[in-house]
Amino acid sequence: MEASTEETGKIISLAEVKNILKKISKERTELIYEQKTALEHAEKFAKLSAKQTKDLITDLMKLDHVDELQAYKIADILPNTEDDIRAIFAKERYTPNDKEIKNILETVKKHSVE
């Protein structure tokens, strides 16, 4: 039996959640309430495909100052202002400087859908 993401502690993006729930909905006749709500949320807010999101996360993690959790948050939110980036890093021990924030924004812009 395959371990769930909850058991393994693996982080997944909103786009991956959408794909997983769509797959489950095809296998079952009906999703439970929580799954329906999560799928609606994912469909509404996941702006990139799972592959595009994975590529963005990979590029973000190449930046020295972005760890995996932050990369996933950035990929899910797709921030477009410096303040958005600062909000993501607000509770972190490390706060990126202006140049690092610009690098993050450029990376997001490169992968974003217009």
Backbone bond lengths (Angstrom), bond angles and torsions (degrees), N, CA, C in turn:
res aa  C-N    CA-C-N  psi(-1)  N-CA   C-N-CA  omega(-1)  CA-C   N-CA-C  phi
1 M - - - 1.450 - - 1.527 109.24 -
2 E 1.313 116.34 136.32 1.458 121.75 -178.20 1.524 110.05 -77.49
3 A 1.325 116.20 138.50 1.466 120.80 179.42 1.520 109.68 -75.02
4 S 1.313 116.20 140.99 1.459 120.13 178.02 1.522 109.33 -75.56
5 T 1.338 115.86 164.67 1.461 119.69 179.03 1.518 110.62 -65.97
6 E 1.338 117.14 -28.27 1.464 120.18 177.74 1.524 110.36 -65.94
7 E 1.319 116.60 -39.44 1.456 120.79 -179.51 1.525 111.76 -71.37
8 T 1.327 117.00 -35.51 1.459 120.41 -177.33 1.523 112.43 -88.86
9 G 1.335 117.76 -17.84 1.452 121.10 -179.12 1.514 112.94 75.80
10 K 1.314 117.91 18.19 1.462 122.33 -178.73 1.526 110.00 -75.26
11 I 1.301 115.86 138.38 1.455 121.72 176.96 1.526 107.66 -86.20
12 I 1.331 116.55 135.87 1.460 119.32 174.96 1.525 109.11 -129.19
13 S 1.313 115.37 152.65 1.455 120.74 -178.18 1.525 110.42 -83.40
14 L 1.318 115.26 166.77 1.453 121.51 177.51 1.530 110.78 -62.40
15 A 1.320 117.03 -36.51 1.469 120.74 177.81 1.527 110.91 -64.42
16 E 1.331 116.94 -37.78 1.465 120.68 177.33 1.527 110.70 -68.88
17 V 1.322 116.95 -38.07 1.469 121.24 176.03 1.520 109.27 -59.26
18 K 1.322 115.72 -45.37 1.465 120.62 179.67 1.525 110.74 -58.88
19 N 1.321 117.17 -46.55 1.470 120.55 179.59 1.523 112.18 -63.02
20 I 1.323 116.91 -42.98 1.466 121.29 -179.43 1.528 110.15 -62.84
21 L 1.329 116.49 -46.42 1.463 119.81 -178.07 1.527 112.14 -68.89
22 K 1.323 117.35 -34.72 1.470 119.31 175.58 1.524 110.46 -64.68
23 K 1.323 116.22 -40.26 1.463 120.66 178.02 1.528 110.32 -63.10
24 I 1.320 116.75 -44.24 1.466 120.99 178.48 1.526 110.55 -62.66
25 S 1.336 116.85 -40.48 1.467 119.69 -178.54 1.524 112.03 -66.08
26 K 1.323 117.43 -28.48 1.469 120.54 176.60 1.524 111.17 -74.77
27 E 1.340 116.31 -31.44 1.462 121.03 -178.45 1.523 112.28 -79.22
28 R 1.314 117.38 -29.24 1.463 122.23 -177.53 1.521 109.88 -110.26
29 T 1.310 115.24 163.37 1.458 118.32 177.16 1.519 111.36 -76.18
30 E 1.344 116.13 -33.87 1.458 119.18 -178.36 1.530 110.66 -151.28
31 L 1.330 114.98 142.44 1.464 120.67 175.77 1.524 109.29 -83.32
32 I 1.329 116.29 151.89 1.461 118.71 173.80 1.530 108.31 -74.06
33 Y 1.321 116.22 165.82 1.461 122.08 -173.87 1.529 112.84 -51.92
34 E 1.318 117.25 -49.24 1.466 121.24 -177.38 1.524 111.63 -62.31
35 Q 1.333 115.85 -38.65 1.466 119.76 178.84 1.526 110.58 -68.07
36 K 1.325 117.34 -40.42 1.470 120.79 177.43 1.522 110.44 -60.87
37 T 1.322 115.73 -45.60 1.460 120.66 -179.62 1.528 110.90 -63.15
38 A 1.320 116.33 -44.18 1.469 120.52 178.96 1.525 110.97 -63.85
39 L 1.331 117.32 -40.21 1.467 120.86 178.98 1.523 110.62 -65.48
40 E 1.328 117.30 -43.88 1.471 120.30 177.81 1.529 110.64 -59.61
41 H 1.320 116.14 -43.56 1.470 120.78 178.69 1.532 110.55 -62.68
42 A 1.315 116.45 -46.08 1.469 120.71 -179.00 1.525 110.95 -63.63
43 E 1.330 116.97 -41.39 1.470 119.77 179.53 1.521 111.29 -65.91
44 K 1.323 116.11 -34.23 1.461 120.45 -178.75 1.528 112.32 -74.89
45 F 1.341 117.01 -38.13 1.461 119.64 -170.33 1.527 116.16 -109.11
46 A 1.315 119.15 -16.19 1.471 120.47 178.10 1.525 107.85 -78.41
47 K 1.308 116.15 106.65 1.465 120.77 -174.64 1.522 113.22 -90.90
48 L 1.322 117.08 -19.68 1.460 121.73 -179.60 1.521 109.70 -112.20
49 S 1.319 115.78 158.96 1.465 119.91 173.52 1.530 108.62 -72.37
50 A 1.317 116.27 168.15 1.469 120.35 179.14 1.529 110.69 -60.99
51 K 1.334 117.09 -39.65 1.471 120.53 -179.98 1.531 110.79 -67.26
52 Q 1.330 116.56 -45.05 1.463 119.96 178.54 1.531 110.79 -61.59
53 T 1.326 115.85 -40.53 1.461 120.63 178.46 1.518 110.79 -63.54
54 K 1.331 116.71 -44.28 1.468 121.27 179.71 1.533 110.14 -61.83
55 D 1.343 117.02 -42.63 1.469 120.97 178.17 1.533 111.06 -62.16
56 L 1.334 116.26 -42.48 1.462 120.59 178.54 1.528 110.53 -62.94
57 I 1.328 116.83 -44.96 1.467 120.91 179.55 1.526 110.47 -61.00
58 T 1.321 116.63 -42.39 1.468 121.06 178.53 1.526 110.56 -60.06
59 D 1.335 116.69 -46.10 1.468 120.48 179.43 1.530 111.64 -65.73
60 L 1.327 116.78 -39.74 1.467 119.61 179.24 1.521 111.42 -64.54
61 M 1.325 116.76 -38.42 1.465 120.05 -178.47 1.528 112.34 -72.19
62 K 1.323 117.15 -15.07 1.465 120.61 174.25 1.529 111.02 -72.70
63 L 1.335 116.08 -21.31 1.460 120.40 176.32 1.527 107.72 -74.63
64 D 1.310 116.91 136.05 1.469 122.17 -174.07 1.522 114.25 -59.74
65 H 1.295 117.08 -31.85 1.458 121.23 -169.81 1.532 114.06 -99.25
66 V 1.328 118.87 8.36 1.467 121.94 -179.07 1.526 109.07 -116.79
67 D 1.340 115.92 120.82 1.466 118.88 176.90 1.535 109.65 -93.72
68 E 1.314 116.68 179.84 1.467 121.11 -173.30 1.530 112.54 -61.25
69 L 1.308 117.70 -47.83 1.464 120.98 -178.43 1.526 111.06 -61.08
70 Q 1.321 116.71 -44.34 1.462 120.68 178.84 1.523 110.93 -64.59
71 A 1.324 117.34 -39.04 1.465 121.13 178.79 1.527 110.38 -61.40
72 Y 1.324 117.03 -42.93 1.465 120.43 178.08 1.525 111.30 -65.59
73 K 1.331 117.66 -41.22 1.468 120.77 177.96 1.522 110.22 -61.40
74 I 1.324 115.89 -45.82 1.462 120.75 -179.71 1.524 110.19 -62.62
75 A 1.327 117.60 -43.27 1.467 121.49 -179.15 1.525 111.56 -65.63
76 D 1.316 118.01 -33.97 1.464 120.91 178.88 1.523 112.14 -75.17
77 I 1.326 116.42 -37.69 1.464 121.04 -175.52 1.527 112.32 -86.80
78 L 1.329 117.19 -32.64 1.469 123.71 -174.44 1.534 111.02 51.46
79 P 1.322 116.77 62.86 1.464 120.20 -178.78 1.524 111.29 -63.61
80 N 1.346 115.11 148.14 1.464 118.00 178.89 1.526 112.96 -126.96
81 T 1.321 116.83 7.92 1.465 119.86 175.32 1.530 109.70 -132.52
82 E 1.318 114.36 160.62 1.466 119.79 178.33 1.524 110.85 -63.05
83 D 1.329 116.49 -36.10 1.466 120.07 179.03 1.526 111.78 -64.70
84 D 1.328 117.15 -35.67 1.468 120.42 176.51 1.528 110.27 -61.26
85 I 1.323 116.41 -43.06 1.470 120.88 179.29 1.528 109.77 -64.95
86 R 1.324 116.08 -43.90 1.469 119.50 179.20 1.529 111.08 -60.56
87 A 1.326 117.09 -37.47 1.468 120.78 178.60 1.528 111.06 -64.05
88 I 1.319 117.42 -39.28 1.467 121.20 178.84 1.526 110.51 -63.99
89 F 1.316 116.55 -37.68 1.466 121.33 -178.01 1.537 112.84 -92.15
90 A 1.327 118.47 3.90 1.467 122.22 -172.50 1.524 113.54 -56.58
91 K 1.312 118.29 -39.83 1.467 120.55 -176.85 1.525 112.87 -98.89
92 E 1.303 116.63 8.49 1.463 120.71 -179.36 1.523 110.14 -87.17
93 R 1.311 115.52 158.08 1.470 119.99 177.31 1.525 110.98 -68.65
94 Y 1.338 115.53 -32.37 1.465 120.26 -177.43 1.524 109.46 -107.80
95 T 1.316 116.04 131.19 1.455 121.31 175.17 1.523 108.02 -112.28
96 P 1.327 117.92 123.26 1.467 119.56 -178.54 1.528 111.70 -67.18
97 N 1.334 114.58 148.29 1.462 119.41 177.14 1.535 109.03 -80.70
98 D 1.339 116.32 177.92 1.466 120.66 -175.47 1.525 112.72 -59.41
99 K 1.331 117.15 -40.29 1.467 120.64 -179.84 1.532 110.46 -64.98
100 E 1.327 116.70 -42.55 1.465 120.71 179.76 1.531 110.89 -65.92
101 I 1.318 116.57 -38.15 1.468 120.72 177.15 1.521 109.99 -63.04
102 K 1.326 116.68 -43.15 1.470 120.20 178.11 1.533 111.08 -62.07
103 N 1.335 117.33 -39.34 1.469 120.93 176.72 1.526 111.26 -61.53
104 I 1.324 116.48 -42.07 1.465 120.63 178.24 1.524 110.01 -62.97
105 L 1.335 116.66 -47.15 1.465 120.62 -179.38 1.527 111.85 -62.22
106 E 1.330 117.03 -39.56 1.468 120.64 177.69 1.524 111.08 -64.18
107 T 1.326 116.56 -40.32 1.462 121.00 178.96 1.522 110.31 -64.81
108 V 1.323 116.98 -43.55 1.469 121.10 178.77 1.527 109.95 -63.77
109 K 1.324 116.32 -44.64 1.466 120.70 -178.50 1.526 111.11 -61.44
110 K 1.323 116.14 -37.38 1.470 121.38 179.89 1.535 111.14 -61.51
111 H 1.321 116.84 -32.63 1.464 121.59 -175.94 1.528 113.90 -100.31
112 S 1.322 117.56 -10.84 1.467 120.85 -173.20 1.515 112.66 -74.72
113 V 1.316 113.53 153.48 1.459 121.88 175.87 1.520 106.94 -93.03
114 E 1.286 116.02 134.43 1.476 119.57 178.97 1.503 110.85 -86.83
